[in-house]
Amino acid sequence: MKTIGYTHGRFQPFHSGHLSILLYILDNYDELWVGISNPLRRLPQNIDSYDQDLKKSILVGRSDAKNIFTFLEREQMIRESLKDEGVDLSRVKIYPHFGYYEEDNWADFLPPKELTTIVLHCKDVHHDKKFVYYKKNGWKTEAIPLLREGYSGTKFHKEYPGGNWQNLVPAGTKRVLDSLKN
């Protein structure tokens, strides 16, 4: 039976730390499914009903300053970067990812539960809550450690576009970003 590793992130932009996670999944699972979070920039209609930590995370994560690249631009960054690594792209599927708190949308883009392990790097309370939710709803999960130090969207945003951001992203992402300047 084939196995699917599913991960998701904002990928604003897709940086070298993200690439290491995707390559890890490809080394350990038959297929990689990637969910691009915040495919829409609008806020959930019922955001005021969420707890303060989740509401704050959503407001920051969906702010214009944190979402400078479209869903399609981020998808292209991922595909180009994986292609550069020699990945057989027939093993990769990329979909929109809606938050676990938006299950009506989220469930439409998930791979089959019986074949899938949700693989995430847990870096904060928000990510811990995701694992609790996924496990409670019958998903297999795998928490992985930070695989490459020194890469983050925050670092990138401090440098982009005029600073030294090129060393933070794979060549595929750099090509996509360079093409956006034209």
SULDA-V518034 format. One line per field, one symbol per residue. ss: DSSP state (@ for helix, = for strand, . for the rest). phi: phi as a letter, one per 40 degrees, with the letter a starting at -180 (. if undefined). psi: psi as a letter, one per 40 degrees, with the letter a starting at -180 (. if undefined). Layout:
ss->???
phi->???
psi->???
This chain:
ss->...======......@@@@@@@@@@@@@..=======.........@@@..@@@@@@@@@@..@@@....@@@@@@@@@@@@@@....@@@======..@@@@@@@@@@...@@@======...@@@@@@@@@@@@...=====........@@@@@@@......@@@..@@@@@@@@@@@.
phi->.cbbbbbaacfbccbcccdccccdcccbbcbbbbbccfcbcccdcbdccccdccdcdccccbcdccbcbcdcccccdcccccdccgcccccbbbbcbbddcbddcdccbccddcbbbcbbccbacdcdcccdcccdcgccbacbcccbcgbacccdccbccccccdccbcdccdcccccccc
psi->hiihhhiiidfgahiddddddddddddeidihhhhhifdieiiidfdeeiiddddddddddeiddegeiiddddddddddddddeehheeehhhiihiidefdddddeeiihdeeihhhihheiddddddddddddeeiiihhiihdhiehidddddddheeagedeeiiddddddddddd.
